[in-house]
Every structure is written in C-alpha cells, then in structure tokens.
Amino acid sequence: MFEYRYLIVGGGMTADSAVKGIRQVDPSSRIGIISDESNPPYNRPPLSKALWKGEPLTKLWRGTPMENVEVHVSTTAKSIDTERKRVVDDKGEVYAYGKLLLATGVRVRSLPWKAEGIINYRTLSDYQRLRQLTEKGENFAVIGGGFTGSEIAAALTMNHKSVTMIFPEEGIGARIYPPPLARYLNGFFQSKGIDVRPKTGIESIEKRPLQYMVKIQGGTKLRFDGVVAGIGATPNQELAASAGLEVGNGILVDGFLRTTHPDIYAAGDVANFYNPAQGKRMRVEHEDNALTMGEVAGKNMAGETAEYHHQPFFYSDLFELGYEAVGDLDSRFEMVQEWKDEFREGVVYYLNESRVRGVLLWNVWGQVDAARALIAENGPFTAETVRQRIPA
C-alpha cells in the first residue's frame, strides 16, 4: 500500500499547480499523483497552438517539483473509501491519504461513429497521432466549430494541409461570438483556404483502407486522410459520485475548494465552484482556471484557508487573429460591440440582468485586469453606459 500525506487524482496542469501550492506551505511531506496519462504534467494549450508553429516538445513539460513526489502514470483511480481514506486503482493497488485532491478533468465527447482512427482531440497522444498522420496525409476533416475545432483547423492549414471544417452552427464560434463576428470568421477561414461548411450535419463516417468517407447532410460524400473531432467535453465526476460526493455538472466545491467531504478537494476543469462576481456556480475548462485553482487547492490542503474568488481568463489564436476573454461569453446575452477595426480589433461586452458577465478582447491586449474589474462592478449597466469602459 502506498501512503501519502497528499494524494492527487489526475496528472494535468491542475495537479502540477497543486503540488507547487502544497510546497509553498509544506516543503517536505509525501505527495502522490495518480494519472491515467503516460506522461508527467504538461501544458495543454500548445497542443492546438504553439507546437504547430514550431515550438519544441521539450517546452511542453510543467517542471513539477519531484522531491518526495511520486507519479503513477498510466493508472486509473477506480474507487474512494472516504471513511478509511483510501483510493484503489485499476490494478488493485491501494493508496492511503491524509488529504485528497480530485483533479480528474474532463473527457472529450466522441462522435457516434466507431470508425477506427478518428481523433477526439485533447491529449498529447492525440497531438502525436495527428502529427504522425500529417506526415503522409494531406486532406483532413475537422468536426466542430468551437475552440478546439477552429484552432486545429488553423494549425493544420498553417502546416500546408487541406482542411474542411464541418459544424452545425451558423458560424465559427457561434455559441460565444456575436453572430456577425462568427459569420465573418467563416469567410476569414475560407480566405485561408479552408473549406468551411456551416449548418451542416454528418450522416455517417466510414473507415476505408486508405481514407475516411464522410457523408454529410444531403448525401454528399467527402474523402479525407484523417478526421479530427473537437465537439466539447464532459466532466469526469463519476469517481466522486461513486464515493458519495455531491456532483452536478462537475464536482461541487465550497469557497475553499472542499467537496462535501472535508478532507477531499476538487479543482480544475472538473470543479463546480461559486463565483461571487458572476453570482452563480461555474465550471471552467481553461488554463488560467486550472493553474490558479490548483495552487489554491494545494495551499488549502496543506493548512491555509484561502477562498477561490478568481475570475479566470482564456485565450485563442486563429491565424493572425487572437483574443483574451474573461467571464461568461454566451451569445444568448446582449452583446455590445465596439470595433476599432471591424472584426479585426475591438471589445465585446456581454450583458445579462444589467451586469457585465463577460468581456471579449479581440486582438486587444493587456486589458484582462480591467475586464475583471468591470465584471466585478454591481452596475446596473446598459448598452450605452458600458461603452468605452475598456479602450480598444
């Protein structure tokens, strides 16, 4: 049996930050990490960004401090005994803990067709598989027009591959961008040579000996050397639920990131937390949240009492366009657009119930803290009073 003062289930960026948080308070106690991946903690955003622009794989690693830390890779936690404070893995090994952190993240949604070799893109191994495919293949389908789909389509195109994007919405990023901006992105991606097919469903995907046959809505059949899917993710909350912890769109935590068991914490993509600035519970699947929340959880596990009230930001790169954003970007909200250069540089404010709930900084940099402060204001705000609050 393995025995640890601190045990972390999950081996991603949140786990790495939790180790660093623990070490700020407790420099020497034993820490164990159970990870179902085969690699030590690494940065996830470069998988769809920097690695395709030539950044070496060596830049990926998080540099987790390993003194008195053991990482059990290619291992899956299967059950938690909350009374005896033990975790059992898929090999039958037992891990005793003092404090436990669930950083189990999310799993990607899969397409319903079981054609061998479809890449549901999220992990380093997915990147390596796709990179290997690009060495011999030239023509790729990207299913999905959200964060992952748009970034992978751009990355493949910049690597001189032929790309077809297929998604059911009217425009790229339609769930978060204003409709005119989403439609503009359709044309922008087309100008880069991408075959953009909005408002298009898929009827079937078949694996042929050398290619994939994708039948789209209307019966048209398209051939590809590879198929990549980026259609969202769901929280890995089953382990927590089976242990009797409260779940609901993730693992529910309090302000100190404790679950409904005082010695078990949750952080990162899987954690459902209350955000005072938004006035509601949230679950955020982005780097800043993973890193900041992991550190706070680690400190609290080691004896501090810090509340997590952080307003995480996220970002994306789409060819020469890019953005940073804060808060809840929901295209169902009222959106106030201020363009310095239409669809090339500007700020979009997301209003709901007379409050600013999110800010999109489109090719506008260095204004994340200003966006956070605006979201924290009580208001009330209208379309007129919010204008020019953040300079474009």
FENVEN-V495825 format. One record per backbone hydrogen bond with DSSP energy under -0.5 kcal/mol. CO is the residue of the C=O (numbers start at 0). NH is the residue of the N-H. If there is no record, write none. Layout:
BEGIN
co->CO nh->NH
co->CO nh->NH
END
This chain:
BEGIN
co->1 nh->95
co->3 nh->97
co->4 nh->97
co->4 nh->98
co->5 nh->31
co->6 nh->100
co->7 nh->9
co->7 nh->33
co->8 nh->102
co->11 nh->15
co->12 nh->16
co->13 nh->17
co->14 nh->18
co->15 nh->19
co->16 nh->20
co->17 nh->21
co->18 nh->22
co->19 nh->23
co->20 nh->23
co->20 nh->24
co->21 nh->24
co->21 nh->25
co->24 nh->26
co->29 nh->4
co->29 nh->5
co->30 nh->69
co->31 nh->7
co->32 nh->34
co->32 nh->71
co->33 nh->9
co->34 nh->74
co->36 nh->73
co->40 nh->61
co->43 nh->46
co->44 nh->47
co->45 nh->50
co->48 nh->51
co->49 nh->52
co->49 nh->54
co->50 nh->53
co->55 nh->58
co->56 nh->59
co->57 nh->60
co->59 nh->42
co->65 nh->68
co->67 nh->30
co->69 nh->32
co->69 nh->71
co->70 nh->72
co->71 nh->34
co->75 nh->89
co->78 nh->87
co->79 nh->81
co->80 nh->84
co->80 nh->85
co->84 nh->96
co->85 nh->80
co->86 nh->94
co->87 nh->77
co->87 nh->78
co->88 nh->91
co->92 nh->88
co->93 nh->1
co->94 nh->86
co->95 nh->3
co->98 nh->6
co->99 nh->264
co->100 nh->8
co->100 nh->102
co->101 nh->266
co->104 nh->235
co->106 nh->233
co->114 nh->117
co->117 nh->119
co->118 nh->120
co->118 nh->228
co->122 nh->126
co->123 nh->127
co->124 nh->128
co->125 nh->129
co->126 nh->130
co->127 nh->131
co->128 nh->132
co->129 nh->133
co->130 nh->134
co->131 nh->134
co->132 nh->135
co->132 nh->136
co->137 nh->139
co->137 nh->161
co->138 nh->224
co->138 nh->225
co->139 nh->163
co->140 nh->142
co->140 nh->227
co->141 nh->143
co->141 nh->165
co->142 nh->229
co->144 nh->172
co->145 nh->149
co->146 nh->150
co->147 nh->151
co->148 nh->152
co->149 nh->153
co->150 nh->154
co->151 nh->155
co->152 nh->156
co->153 nh->157
co->154 nh->158
co->155 nh->158
co->155 nh->160
co->156 nh->159
co->161 nh->139
co->162 nh->194
co->163 nh->141
co->164 nh->196
co->165 nh->143
co->166 nh->199
co->168 nh->198
co->170 nh->173
co->172 nh->175
co->172 nh->176
co->174 nh->330
co->177 nh->180
co->177 nh->181
co->178 nh->182
co->179 nh->183
co->180 nh->184
co->181 nh->171
co->181 nh->185
co->182 nh->186
co->183 nh->187
co->184 nh->188
co->185 nh->189
co->186 nh->190
co->187 nh->191
co->188 nh->191
co->188 nh->193
co->189 nh->192
co->193 nh->195
co->194 nh->164
co->194 nh->196
co->196 nh->166
co->200 nh->216
co->203 nh->214
co->205 nh->207
co->205 nh->212
co->210 nh->207
co->211 nh->213
co->211 nh->223
co->212 nh->205
co->212 nh->214
co->213 nh->215
co->213 nh->221
co->214 nh->202
co->214 nh->203
co->215 nh->218
co->219 nh->215
co->221 nh->213
co->223 nh->211
co->225 nh->140
co->226 nh->118
co->227 nh->142
co->228 nh->120
co->229 nh->145
co->229 nh->148
co->231 nh->108
co->233 nh->106
co->234 nh->236
co->236 nh->240
co->237 nh->241
co->238 nh->242
co->239 nh->242
co->239 nh->244
co->240 nh->243
co->245 nh->251
co->249 nh->247
co->249 nh->251
co->250 nh->271
co->253 nh->256
co->254 nh->307
co->256 nh->265
co->257 nh->253
co->260 nh->258
co->260 nh->263
co->262 nh->99
co->263 nh->258
co->264 nh->101
co->266 nh->269
co->267 nh->270
co->269 nh->250
co->270 nh->272
co->271 nh->252
co->272 nh->281
co->273 nh->275
co->274 nh->277
co->274 nh->278
co->274 nh->279
co->279 nh->274
co->281 nh->272
co->283 nh->285
co->285 nh->289
co->286 nh->290
co->287 nh->291
co->288 nh->292
co->289 nh->293
co->290 nh->294
co->291 nh->295
co->292 nh->296
co->293 nh->297
co->294 nh->298
co->295 nh->299
co->296 nh->300
co->297 nh->301
co->298 nh->303
co->299 nh->302
co->306 nh->308
co->309 nh->311
co->311 nh->326
co->312 nh->287
co->313 nh->324
co->315 nh->322
co->317 nh->320
co->320 nh->317
co->321 nh->362
co->322 nh->315
co->323 nh->360
co->324 nh->313
co->325 nh->358
co->326 nh->328
co->327 nh->329
co->329 nh->332
co->333 nh->335
co->333 nh->350
co->334 nh->336
co->335 nh->348
co->337 nh->339
co->337 nh->346
co->340 nh->343
co->340 nh->344
co->344 nh->339
co->344 nh->340
co->345 nh->361
co->346 nh->337
co->347 nh->359
co->348 nh->335
co->348 nh->350
co->349 nh->356
co->349 nh->357
co->350 nh->333
co->351 nh->354
co->353 nh->379
co->353 nh->380
co->354 nh->351
co->354 nh->356
co->356 nh->327
co->357 nh->349
co->358 nh->325
co->358 nh->360
co->359 nh->347
co->359 nh->361
co->360 nh->323
co->360 nh->362
co->360 nh->363
co->361 nh->345
co->366 nh->370
co->367 nh->371
co->368 nh->372
co->369 nh->373
co->370 nh->374
co->371 nh->375
co->372 nh->376
co->373 nh->376
co->381 nh->385
co->382 nh->386
co->383 nh->386
co->385 nh->388
END
